[in-house]
């Protein structure tokens, strides 16, 4: 596989469930990102990892818990979500957060619906 | 703080028409980078172009062209002879260099372009 992949592509979960989103990049990058895309809103940066270390948490509620076991994989663990958390969750990667010219490559996203 | 504004929420054109997507940005930094991404219905954002603040030369790539005007803080995107496959949401984004910020892209709200046959 190439590029950035995300699984699952669609997820419906109840507010009491626990689920995880997975992102994998095959580009040899060292930085990975989670974004939230809600309807009628700009993309919101949630978390940033560089060389497996979290470098940014953009005031995200604790019901979202990221995990980056290595530079190729990124997870977003979800628990006790709210209906307003329903959105498209996009993963991205780039060469290194310190490389200013490094564009980000995005996965197809996971469409999450919280019921 | 930086901000990106895409005032056009939705644009609808007929195939073969030219269309321009507007992007206006705000930044206090003198060194920054501007991007355009395309988001087709499949969901993933596709990188189209990156521009740094010192390079005001306009760029053309096939049917796509970009007009960067620092004086008006604008980075507009024109599609010539639009095609149905151009239908997508287009995002303009800004990254400020002082943050060494490959990590911080500020996105506009996006413009939904629909090209009708």
Interface residues (C-beta under 8 A of the other chain):
Chain A: X4 X9 X31 X33 X40 X41 X42 X43 X45 X48 X50 X55 X56 X88 X90 X92 X94 X95 X96 X97 X98 X99 X100 X101 X102 X103 X104 X105 X106 X107 X108 X109 X111
Chain B: X4 X33 X35 X37 X42 X43 X44 X45 X46 X47 X50 X52 X91 X95 X97 X100 X101 X102 X103 X104 X105 X106 X107 X108 X109 X110
